[in-house]
């Protein structure tokens, strides 16, 4: 595994992509509750958006005053990139936020103070993380009392970039490096490729099987390693929106217009942001749009349904194939048992969210 692929001849792209909807909670609480919770504002974003993809549903009142879903904002941009820009170039940070918001944000909205240039770089990191990014499991920030989730509104009421600690750069690099090895099992006929379950069981990381992202990356990396290919992140490193089944989404029995599908933060084939839905000026809402899958038709009500048809993934390049030397094999023990990826403590956290959701939806609680 390498960080960059400049020395590769005739590189090819690794088959690493997955759907962005949260799989782990669905294993615990089923599809209906997962959809409700995942679409439940920033609480759902914090608790369920763990596939290197986060979204926010924008609601506005219709002509009768009823609050309805209008658009979905989807982002795969890494927190680490935005924090780096916030530290070194506040003006660039402001321009990035303005590109998304459609207005220039104040320094108070971004950093919680009037003048970020009065701070040193470490102070700017703490201020921006406190108000817009969260601590990202960074021990220095945690020791400086930065909360896990930002206290400002810019990246909670909107989806500027990913802020969940589980969607961080370190997790992405770990799983790609972990998978990019030629895992094998000795047999009487020689060594054979290890299965997904054998890999995860051997390293006691069976919980990874409960996600879309991790098993996909592990198997994609192993497949390349078995061909003697070296893997490297394409430049710039990140998670990208790879494919979208927009033909499934229809309004009044016709495909949704292209103006309702707004790609940004990147270039064709390398976008990291999607805003889907009608403009504010149109008296049309997300739930006026239908998803057609075969003979089935359902109303679009939030981001969860959208992400079930949106593939994401890192851009990883592979070198030309070569022979795998005997000593390069990572030998594992055979395993034919069942994988138990659902951890009781994770399921308990989702069930607690259900109770919180039900309490919040009581008439006296709004």
N, C-alpha and C positions, 0 to 999 in steps of 0.2 A: 504494500500500500504506500502510495506517495501523495504528497499534498498537491502537486501539480504535474501536468502531463506534457510539458514542452519537449521532452526527449522521446516521446512515443512516435513511432512511424505508423501511419495509417490507423490511427485510433478509431475505435467504435464506441458507441454509447452503451453503458450497462443497462439491462432491463430492470431498473429499479423504480417502480411507481406503484401507487396504491390509491384507493379511494379515501377521501378525507373525512368521512363520517366516523364518529367514535364507535369502535367495536367493543371495547372492554365492558362498558356499562350494559350493552345489549346482552352480553353473556350472563349478566347478573339479574337485570330487572326487565328484560324484554324490550321489544322495539318501540312499543307505544310510549312507555315511560321514558325511554332514552330520548325520543324525539321531544317530548314535553320539556324535559330538563335541559337538553342541549340548546333549545330555543329560548330558554328562560333567562334572557338578558345576560348581564355580566356574571351572575351567580352560576349559570349554566356553562358559560365560557370558562370560568375558573375550574369548575369541577369535572367537566367532561371533554373539553377540546384538547385531546392529548395525542393527536396523530400528525403533529407538525403542521397544523392548520387550525386557524381560529377565525371566527366570524362574529358579526353583530347584525341583528335584524333591526332596521330602522322603521319605526312606526310613526304614522302621522294620522290625524283625524280626517275622516271623509266628510262629505258635505252635510251629513246628518250629525256630525260630531263624534261618531264612533271611531275609536282608535283601531287602526288596521295596519298590517304589515305592508310596507311599501317597497323596500329594497333590502338586499342582503349584501353586506360588505365582507369579503373573504380575503384573508392575508396569510402569506407564508413567509413574510420577511422576518429575519432573525432579530431578536432583541439586541444581540451583541453589536450588530452593525449600527443600529440607531444610537446606542449608548456611546459607541466610538465617535460618531459624528457629533453627538451632544457634547462630548468632552473637548474635542479639538476644533470644531467649527460651528458655533451656534447659529450663524447666519445661514449656513447650508442646511442645518437642521430645520430652521424656520421655513425655508423654501420647500423642503420635503413635506413638511406637515401641511403647508399651504396648498401644495399640489393635490393633496387628498381632501382637505377640508373645503377648498374653494374660497378660503379667506386666510388672511395672515393671523396666526395665533399670537397672543401676547406672551412675553417672557414669563409672566406669572403663571400662565396656563402650562407652559412647558417645564419650567424650573421651580416655580413657586416663589420667585423673587423678581424684582424689577430689572436687574442688570446682571446677567450671568458672567459678563466680562470682569466684574469685580471679584469673582471667585477664581481660585486656582483650579487646575484640572481635576484634582481629586474631589474638591468641593462641588464642582459642576457635575461630576458623575453621581455623587450622593444626592444632589438636588434633583437632577433629572430622573434618577431611578426612583426617588421618593414620590414624585408627582406623576410620572408618565410610564415608567418601565417596570417597577418592582425590583426586588433584589436578585432575581435569577439564580438563587442558591449560591451567590457569591459571599464567602465568609466575611470578607472585609466589609461589604455593604451590610450584612446582617449584624456585625459587631457595631456598626454605626447607626443601628436602629432603623435601617431602611425596611419597610414592610414587604411582605411577599407580593402583594398587589398594590399598584399605585393608588395614591389618595386623590389624584386629580381626575378630571372627567374626560380629557381628550382621548385617552386610550381605553376608556371603559364604555363611554357612550358611543364611541366610534371604534373601529378596528384599524388603528394605525399600523401596528406590527404585532407579532406574537409576544405575549408577556408571561405565559405559563412557564415556570422553571423546567417542566418536563419537555418543553419544546425548544430546548437550548442547543447551542452549537456543540457543547461537550457531549450531549447525548447522541447527536447526529454522528459526530466523528467516532464515538465509541462503537456504535452499532455497525458502521461501515467497515471499520478496521477489524472488528470482531468477526464479521462474516467473510472477509476477503482472505480466506485460508483454505487449502485443500484438505478438508476433513475426510477421514476414511476409516473403515472398519476392516480388520483382518478376517479373511475367510479361508477355507481350504483351497479355494480357487484363486486366491490372491486378494489384494486389497480392493474394496469397493467404496464408492462414495457414501458418506454417512447421510442419513436422513435428517430432515429438520428436527424431528423429535429426539433423535440420538444426540444431536448437537446441543439442543437446549437442555435436555435431561443431564447430560454429562457435566455441563457447566453450572447446573442448578439455577438456570434462568428460565424455567418453564413458563413463568408469568408473561414472558415476551410473546408467547403464542396467542395471547388474548388481544393483541393489537394488529391492525392492518400493517403498519409500517415495519416493525422490527423483523418478523419472519420473512417478509418480502426482501428486505435488504440483506439479511443473512443468506438466503438462498441465492439471490442474485450475485452476491460476492463470492460465495462458494462455487457457483457454476463457472464464474470467470477463473477462479483459482485452479479449478480442476482442468482447465484448458491451458494452464501455464501463463495466464494473462496477469499483468500487474494493473492494479486499479489506481486511479488518481482523480481528485475532484477537478471538475472543469472550472474555469474562471469566468465570473466570480462564484465562489463557493456559496451554496445556499439551497433552499428548497423552492421548487418552482411548480407552477400550475401546468400540468403536462397535457391533459386532454379534458374536454368537456362535451358531454352528449347533449348539445343544445337542441338537437332535432326532436328530443323527447318533450320539450317544453312548448306549449301551444296556447295561443290566446284566440278565442272565438274560432276554434277549429283550424287556425292557420299558425305557421311557425312564428314565434315571437320575433319582433323586429330587431335588427342588429343593434340599433341604438340603445336597447335595453341590456346589452351585454358589453360592459365597459372594462377592457383590459388596461392595466397600467403598471407602473413600477417595474419596468423592464422593457423587453423588446419581443417581437414575435418568437414564440418557442421558448421564451425565458421570462415570462411575466410572473410577478409575485402578488398581484392584486387583481381581484375581480369584483366589480359592483354590478349586481344583477337586479333589474326591476325597472318599472316605469319612472319617468321624470316626475318631479313634484307638480308640474303644471298639468299633468294628465290625470283625469279622474278615473284612474285604473290602479289596481292594487295587486300585490302578490297573489292574494287568494282568488283573483280573477283569472289567474294563469293555471293551466292544468298540466299534469305530467302524464303522458301516454306511454304505457309499457304494454305492448301487445293489445289485448282487449281491455286491459285495466286502465282506469282513468281516475286520478285523484287531484284534489286542489292543492296548490303549493301554498304553504302557510309559514314557512321559515327556512332557515339555512340548512337544517339537518337533511331535508329531502334533496336539496341542491347538491350537497356534498356527497350523496350516495351516487352521483353521476359525474363527479369531478375528480380526476386523478391528479395526484401530486407526487413529487419525488425529487431527490437530488440529481444533479447532472454529474455523473461519474463516467469517466472515460477509461477504456481498456486498451492495453497494449496488444500487439500481435501475439497469437498463441505460440507456446513453446512447450517442450517436454517438461513434465513434472519429475524432478529428481526424487529418488527414493527417500532421501533424508528430509525432503520438504513436506511430506505427508504429515498431517497432525492426526495421530492414531487415537481413536476413541473406542470405548467398549460398545458392543452391540446392545440395543435396547428395543424391546417390542411391546412394552407396556403402554398404558394410556397416559397422555399428557394432561395434567390437572393445572390449568393456567389460572383458574378463577380463585383468587385469594379471598378468604372470608373478610379480612379487614377492608379490602377494596369494595366488596359488595355492601358491607355495612355503611361505608361512606355514601354510597349511592342511595341506600334506603333511608339514611338520615336526610338526604336532600329531598326525597319524596315527602317526608314528614314536614320539612320546612316549606316545600312548595304548597302542600295542602293547607298548611296553616296560613300562608300568605294569600291564598285564594279565597279564604273565608270572607263572607260579606263585610264583616266589621273591620277587616284588615285591608280593604281596597283591592 
